[in-house]
Amino acid sequence: MSMSKIQEESFDLHEDVIVKILCRLPVKSLIRFTCVSKRWRSIIISDPQFGKSHLQVASQQGTLCRKVLISIYPTIKTIPGQIPYPFEDDMPWLPSRFQSLEGYSSVNNLTFPSEEKSQRVMASCNGLVLLGESYNKSSFKNLSVWNPSTGFFRKIPSPSFGCEMTKSTEKKKDPSFLYLYYGFGQVSATDDYKLVFVKTALGDFDDVHVFSLRANVWKVVISPLSLAGWNDGRGTLSNGAIHWVNYTRDGKIDPTMVAFDLAEEKFRQVPFPVFDQSEDGMDVRFLKGQVLLGGCLGIWSRDILDRSEIWVMREYGVPESWVKLSQFSRDDLPDGFTSCRWEPSFVTEGGTVMIKRLDKKELVWIECRQEENPLCSAQYRIEEFQEFPGVIFDAIVYDETLVSLPE
């Protein structure tokens, strides 16, 4: 048999076989393979089922590539020679910028497909990133879902309570409207993705607005819990639910965590671990939800002396399964951390903690190994915006996937 005949037959594969082979390749290679043919491009980029299958295989094989998505966005506007001032409708905004960080220093600037230029990263799930514009704690607009790996982009309609708040309408808003809490995640049983906004109020109940990307509709759920006083607007996704740390209205810590189940669209409480008091009687003064890279629910605690602990719930819903994963103090952080705003962004199973230093637009990695002193292993600084007071940054971890959603 001639060589040309062998080559012809070796490439004459059924499409099902080709798809199974492609499902086992990394995203970076598959993006390059979109140039092979229009059909391959359609399968890799536009077929939601292929993206779902590729994610499933990569998850089972442990080959998901995790990256840090950095968003650099304006919160105030400036005029040359004048001090910054709050947002005005008739003033142009600086465009947001997005960077993908692999490892500690491999940085790629990402192209954002939307005409909206001031969106920020809100949350991430399975490689899909939730974006929106935000100018205060009770306002979001121009919501969308974006896959940075493929460029998939889909706008989300605003909920009924009117996220699109501007200075001209601010005086008309409900005076009992205090704060918006949000979360984003997947309902695996129905392969649906849901966006959740919790609108806190001064009354006895809070409104929960839930958007289903599959049904493309918003619905409102009345919460039986008193939710005002949560510590952080961004919820933590774990085990099919969005979690927030909840404080009582008088400022004392309520020893529970609030979870909103995305499938049942109901709230439940998740117990905190039992925190140890230090020798001098200092107890926990700050708590924030975390999720381990691997899915376990976590808690970050910090007292006023900047002593931090990270706890992990090994078996979800079982209070006795809380274990202390790592701990560090301000002396373990680089110089200057004692007087700045900082918080952990993610934690790995091995004890690596990535910390956001908000005032210096910097990421710091702390290695917290068992029976070893914590140490700073790497730093990444966004140098070009250090002196610009009207620009801040955020950073989250996202999985490099091919996941898309039907329009």
C-alpha positions as CSV (number, residue, x, y, z in Angstrom):
1,M,0.0,0.0,0.0
2,S,1.3,3.4,-0.9
3,M,2.2,6.0,1.7
4,S,-0.4,8.4,0.4
5,K,-3.1,5.7,0.7
6,I,-2.1,5.0,4.3
7,Q,-2.2,8.7,5.2
8,E,-5.6,9.0,3.6
9,E,-7.1,6.1,5.5
10,S,-5.5,7.1,8.8
11,F,-7.2,10.4,8.7
12,D,-10.6,9.0,7.6
13,L,-11.9,8.8,11.2
14,H,-15.5,9.1,12.3
15,E,-16.4,12.4,13.8
16,D,-17.3,10.8,17.1
17,V,-13.8,9.4,17.4
18,I,-12.3,12.8,16.6
19,V,-14.4,14.4,19.3
20,K,-13.4,11.9,21.9
21,I,-9.7,12.6,21.0
22,L,-10.2,16.3,21.2
23,C,-11.9,16.1,24.5
24,R,-8.6,14.9,26.0
25,L,-6.5,17.7,24.8
26,P,-5.7,20.9,26.7
27,V,-7.6,24.1,25.9
28,K,-4.5,26.0,24.6
29,S,-4.0,23.3,22.0
30,L,-7.6,23.2,21.0
31,I,-7.8,26.9,20.5
32,R,-4.9,26.5,18.0
33,F,-6.8,23.7,16.3
34,T,-9.7,25.9,15.4
35,C,-7.7,26.9,12.4
36,V,-7.8,23.3,11.0
37,S,-11.3,23.7,9.5
38,K,-14.6,25.5,9.9
39,R,-16.1,22.3,11.3
40,W,-13.4,21.9,14.0
41,R,-13.8,25.6,14.9
42,S,-17.6,25.1,15.2
43,I,-17.1,22.0,17.5
44,I,-14.4,23.5,19.7
45,I,-15.8,27.1,20.1
46,S,-19.5,26.9,19.5
47,D,-20.7,23.5,20.6
48,P,-22.0,23.7,24.2
49,Q,-22.0,19.9,24.5
50,F,-18.4,19.6,23.5
51,G,-17.4,22.2,26.0
52,K,-19.3,20.3,28.7
53,S,-17.7,17.0,27.7
54,H,-14.3,18.5,27.7
55,L,-14.8,20.0,31.2
56,Q,-16.0,16.6,32.5
57,V,-13.0,14.7,31.1
58,A,-10.5,17.3,32.4
59,S,-12.1,17.3,35.8
60,Q,-12.0,13.5,36.0
61,Q,-8.4,13.4,34.8
62,G,-7.3,16.3,37.0
63,T,-5.9,18.2,34.0
64,L,-7.9,21.5,34.4
65,C,-5.6,24.5,34.0
66,R,-6.3,27.1,36.6
67,K,-5.4,30.7,36.1
68,V,-5.8,34.0,37.9
69,L,-8.0,36.5,36.2
70,I,-7.1,40.1,37.1
71,S,-9.5,42.9,36.4
72,I,-8.3,46.5,36.5
73,Y,-11.2,48.9,36.5
74,P,-12.0,52.6,37.5
75,T,-14.2,53.5,40.5
76,I,-13.9,57.3,40.2
77,K,-13.1,59.7,37.4
78,T,-10.4,62.3,37.3
79,I,-9.8,65.6,35.4
80,P,-6.2,66.7,34.8
81,G,-5.2,69.1,37.5
82,Q,-8.2,68.3,39.8
83,I,-8.9,65.9,42.5
84,P,-10.9,62.7,41.6
85,Y,-14.7,63.0,42.0
86,P,-17.5,60.5,42.0
87,F,-19.1,59.1,38.9
88,E,-21.1,61.3,36.5
89,D,-23.2,60.0,33.6
90,D,-21.8,62.5,31.0
91,M,-18.1,61.8,31.7
92,P,-16.2,59.1,29.8
93,W,-14.8,56.2,31.9
94,L,-11.4,54.6,31.5
95,P,-11.9,51.2,29.9
96,S,-11.4,48.1,32.1
97,R,-8.5,45.9,31.4
98,F,-8.3,42.1,32.0
99,Q,-5.2,40.0,32.4
100,S,-4.7,36.3,32.7
101,L,-1.9,35.2,35.1
102,E,-0.5,31.7,34.8
103,G,1.9,30.8,37.5
104,Y,3.5,33.9,39.1
105,S,4.7,35.9,36.2
106,S,3.3,34.6,32.8
107,V,0.8,37.4,32.0
108,N,-1.5,37.8,29.0
109,N,-3.7,40.7,28.2
110,L,-7.2,39.6,27.3
111,T,-9.4,41.0,24.6
112,F,-12.9,41.9,26.0
113,P,-15.6,41.4,23.3
114,S,-18.2,43.9,24.7
115,E,-18.7,47.6,24.0
116,E,-19.2,48.1,27.7
117,K,-15.8,49.3,28.9
118,S,-16.1,49.5,32.7
119,Q,-17.0,46.0,33.8
120,R,-15.4,44.2,36.7
121,V,-15.1,40.6,37.6
122,M,-17.8,39.4,40.0
123,A,-17.5,35.6,40.2
124,S,-16.5,32.5,38.2
125,C,-17.7,29.0,37.7
126,N,-16.4,26.3,35.2
127,G,-14.5,28.9,33.2
128,L,-17.5,31.2,32.9
129,V,-16.9,34.6,34.4
130,L,-19.7,36.9,35.7
131,L,-19.1,40.6,34.9
132,G,-20.8,43.8,35.8
133,E,-20.4,47.5,36.3
134,S,-20.5,48.6,40.0
135,Y,-20.1,52.1,41.4
136,N,-21.4,51.5,45.0
137,K,-22.5,48.6,47.2
138,S,-26.1,48.7,46.0
139,S,-25.7,49.1,42.3
140,F,-24.7,46.8,39.4
141,K,-25.5,47.2,35.7
142,N,-24.4,45.8,32.3
143,L,-24.3,42.2,33.6
144,S,-22.8,39.6,31.4
145,V,-21.1,36.1,31.3
146,W,-17.8,35.7,29.5
147,N,-15.4,32.9,28.9
148,P,-11.9,34.4,28.6
149,S,-10.5,31.3,27.0
150,T,-12.9,31.2,24.0
151,G,-14.3,34.7,23.9
152,F,-17.9,33.4,24.5
153,F,-20.0,36.4,25.7
154,R,-23.6,36.7,26.7
155,K,-25.5,39.6,28.2
156,I,-27.8,39.2,31.1
157,P,-30.9,41.4,31.5
158,S,-31.1,43.5,34.7
159,P,-33.3,42.3,37.5
160,S,-36.6,44.0,38.4
161,F,-35.3,46.0,41.4
162,G,-33.3,48.3,39.1
163,C,-29.6,47.6,39.4
164,E,-28.9,50.3,36.9
165,M,-28.6,53.1,39.5
166,T,-27.2,56.4,38.4
167,K,-26.6,59.7,40.2
168,S,-29.7,61.1,38.6
169,T,-31.9,58.3,40.0
170,E,-30.1,57.8,43.3
171,K,-32.4,60.1,45.2
172,K,-35.4,58.0,44.1
173,K,-34.2,54.7,45.4
174,D,-35.8,52.8,48.3
175,P,-34.3,54.2,51.5
176,S,-34.4,50.8,53.1
177,F,-32.2,49.4,50.3
178,L,-28.9,48.8,52.0
179,Y,-26.6,46.4,50.1
180,L,-26.5,43.9,47.3
181,Y,-24.9,40.4,47.9
182,Y,-24.4,38.2,44.9
183,G,-23.2,34.8,43.7
184,F,-22.9,32.7,40.6
185,G,-22.8,28.9,40.1
186,Q,-24.0,25.8,38.3
187,V,-26.9,23.5,39.0
188,S,-25.4,20.3,37.8
189,A,-28.6,18.2,37.8
190,T,-30.2,20.5,35.2
191,D,-26.9,21.9,33.6
192,D,-28.2,25.4,34.4
193,Y,-26.2,28.4,35.6
194,K,-27.8,30.8,38.1
195,L,-27.0,34.3,39.2
196,V,-28.2,35.4,42.6
197,F,-28.7,38.9,44.0
198,V,-29.8,39.3,47.6
199,K,-31.2,42.8,48.2
200,T,-30.9,43.5,51.9
201,A,-33.4,45.9,53.6
202,L,-34.3,47.4,56.9
203,G,-37.4,45.2,57.2
204,D,-37.8,41.7,58.4
205,F,-37.2,40.0,55.1
206,D,-34.9,40.4,52.2
207,D,-35.6,39.9,48.5
208,V,-33.6,37.2,46.6
209,H,-33.5,37.7,42.8
210,V,-32.5,34.6,40.9
211,F,-31.6,34.5,37.2
212,S,-31.6,31.2,35.3
213,L,-29.4,31.3,32.2
214,R,-31.2,28.3,30.8
215,A,-34.6,29.8,31.1
216,N,-33.4,33.4,30.6
217,V,-35.7,34.7,33.3
218,W,-35.5,36.4,36.7
219,K,-37.6,35.2,39.7
220,V,-37.9,36.6,43.2
221,V,-37.6,34.5,46.4
222,I,-38.5,35.9,49.8
223,S,-35.9,35.0,52.4
224,P,-37.1,33.9,55.9
225,L,-33.7,34.9,57.3
226,S,-32.4,38.3,58.5
227,L,-29.4,38.8,56.2
228,A,-28.2,42.3,56.7
229,G,-24.8,42.4,58.1
230,W,-23.1,39.9,55.8
231,N,-19.4,40.5,55.7
232,D,-18.7,40.4,51.9
233,G,-20.8,41.0,48.9
234,R,-19.3,38.2,46.8
235,G,-20.6,34.8,47.8
236,T,-18.5,31.6,47.9
237,L,-19.6,28.8,45.7
238,S,-19.3,25.3,47.1
239,N,-21.4,22.1,46.9
240,G,-24.1,23.7,44.7
241,A,-24.7,26.6,47.1
242,I,-23.6,30.2,47.5
243,H,-22.2,31.0,51.0
244,W,-21.9,34.2,52.9
245,V,-20.5,35.0,56.4
246,N,-23.3,36.5,58.4
247,Y,-23.0,39.0,61.3
248,T,-25.8,40.0,63.6
249,R,-27.2,43.5,63.4
250,D,-25.5,44.6,66.6
251,G,-22.0,43.8,65.2
252,K,-21.5,40.5,67.1
253,I,-20.5,37.4,65.2
254,D,-23.3,34.9,64.6
255,P,-21.7,31.5,64.7
256,T,-23.3,30.4,61.4
257,M,-22.7,30.7,57.7
258,V,-25.7,31.4,55.4
259,A,-26.0,29.2,52.3
260,F,-28.4,29.6,49.3
261,D,-29.0,26.3,47.5
262,L,-29.1,27.0,43.8
263,A,-31.2,24.0,42.9
264,E,-33.8,24.3,45.7
265,E,-33.5,28.1,45.8
266,K,-33.7,28.0,49.6
267,F,-31.5,29.2,52.4
268,R,-29.9,27.1,55.1
269,Q,-27.3,27.7,57.8
270,V,-23.9,26.1,57.9
271,P,-22.1,26.0,61.3
272,F,-18.7,27.7,61.8
273,P,-15.7,25.9,63.3
274,V,-14.9,26.5,66.9
275,F,-12.2,29.1,66.9
276,D,-9.5,29.1,69.5
277,Q,-8.9,32.2,71.6
278,S,-5.3,33.3,71.8
279,E,-3.4,33.4,75.1
280,D,-4.1,37.1,75.6
281,G,-7.8,36.6,75.1
282,M,-8.1,38.0,71.5
283,D,-10.8,36.3,69.6
284,V,-11.8,36.4,65.9
285,R,-12.7,39.9,64.6
286,F,-13.0,39.3,60.9
287,L,-14.4,36.3,59.0
288,K,-14.8,35.7,55.3
289,G,-15.9,32.7,53.2
290,Q,-13.3,30.9,51.1
291,V,-13.3,27.9,48.9
292,L,-10.4,25.5,48.6
293,L,-9.1,24.8,45.1
294,G,-10.8,21.4,45.0
295,G,-14.2,22.4,46.2
296,C,-14.1,22.2,50.0
297,L,-15.7,25.1,51.8
298,G,-13.4,27.3,53.9
299,I,-13.3,30.2,56.3
300,W,-10.6,32.8,56.7
301,S,-10.5,34.4,60.1
302,R,-8.4,37.4,61.2
303,D,-8.1,39.2,64.5
304,I,-7.1,42.9,65.1
305,L,-3.5,41.8,65.5
306,D,-3.5,40.5,61.9
307,R,-3.3,36.8,63.0
308,S,-4.9,34.7,60.3
309,E,-6.3,31.2,60.2
310,I,-7.8,29.2,57.4
311,W,-10.3,26.4,58.2
312,V,-11.7,23.8,55.8
313,M,-14.8,21.7,56.1
314,R,-13.6,18.3,54.8
315,E,-17.2,16.8,54.8
316,Y,-19.7,19.4,53.7
317,G,-22.4,20.0,56.3
318,V,-20.6,18.1,59.1
319,P,-19.5,20.5,61.9
320,E,-17.0,18.0,63.2
321,S,-15.1,17.9,59.9
322,W,-13.8,21.5,60.2
323,V,-10.0,21.4,60.4
324,K,-7.4,24.2,60.5
325,L,-5.5,24.1,57.2
326,S,-3.0,26.9,57.8
327,Q,-2.2,29.9,59.9
328,F,0.1,32.9,59.6
329,S,0.6,36.3,61.2
330,R,1.5,39.8,59.9
331,D,5.1,39.0,60.6
332,D,5.0,36.4,57.8
333,L,3.9,39.0,55.2
334,P,6.2,41.3,53.3
335,D,7.1,44.7,54.6
336,G,4.2,47.2,54.6
337,F,1.4,44.7,55.0
338,T,0.6,45.7,58.5
339,S,-0.9,49.1,57.4
340,C,-2.6,48.2,54.2
341,R,-5.9,46.6,53.1
342,W,-5.5,43.0,52.2
343,E,-7.4,39.7,52.0
344,P,-6.9,36.2,50.7
345,S,-8.2,35.4,47.2
346,F,-7.8,31.7,47.1
347,V,-6.2,28.8,49.0
348,T,-4.8,25.5,47.6
349,E,-4.9,22.1,49.2
350,G,-1.2,22.3,49.7
351,G,-1.5,25.4,51.9
352,T,-0.6,28.1,49.3
353,V,-2.6,31.3,50.0
354,M,-2.8,34.1,47.4
355,I,-3.4,37.4,49.0
356,K,-4.6,40.6,47.3
357,R,-3.0,43.8,48.6
358,L,-5.6,46.2,47.5
359,D,-3.9,49.5,48.1
360,K,-0.7,48.6,46.2
361,K,-2.4,46.6,43.4
362,E,-0.3,43.6,44.2
363,L,-0.7,39.8,44.6
364,V,1.4,37.9,47.2
365,W,1.7,34.1,47.6
366,I,2.2,32.7,51.1
367,E,3.3,29.1,51.6
368,C,1.8,27.7,54.8
369,R,3.2,24.1,55.2
370,Q,2.6,21.8,58.2
371,E,5.2,22.4,60.9
372,E,7.0,24.9,58.9
373,N,7.2,28.7,59.2
374,P,5.1,30.4,56.5
375,L,7.0,32.3,53.8
376,C,6.4,34.6,50.9
377,S,7.1,32.6,47.7
378,A,6.2,35.2,45.0
379,Q,4.7,38.6,44.3
380,Y,3.1,40.2,41.3
381,R,2.6,43.9,41.0
382,I,0.5,45.9,38.5
383,E,3.1,48.5,38.0
384,E,1.5,50.8,35.4
385,F,-1.4,51.8,37.7
386,Q,0.4,52.3,41.0
387,E,0.0,56.1,41.0
388,F,-3.5,56.2,39.6
389,P,-6.0,56.8,42.5
390,G,-9.1,56.1,40.5
391,V,-8.2,52.6,39.5
392,I,-8.5,49.5,41.6
393,F,-8.1,45.8,40.8
394,D,-9.6,42.4,41.7
395,A,-8.3,38.9,41.1
396,I,-10.1,35.5,41.1
397,V,-9.2,32.0,40.0
398,Y,-10.9,30.6,36.9
399,D,-10.6,27.3,35.1
400,E,-9.5,27.4,31.5
401,T,-12.4,25.7,29.7
402,L,-14.4,25.6,26.5
403,V,-17.8,26.0,28.3
404,S,-20.4,28.1,26.5
405,L,-24.1,28.5,26.9
406,P,-27.0,28.4,24.4
407,E,-28.2,31.8,23.4
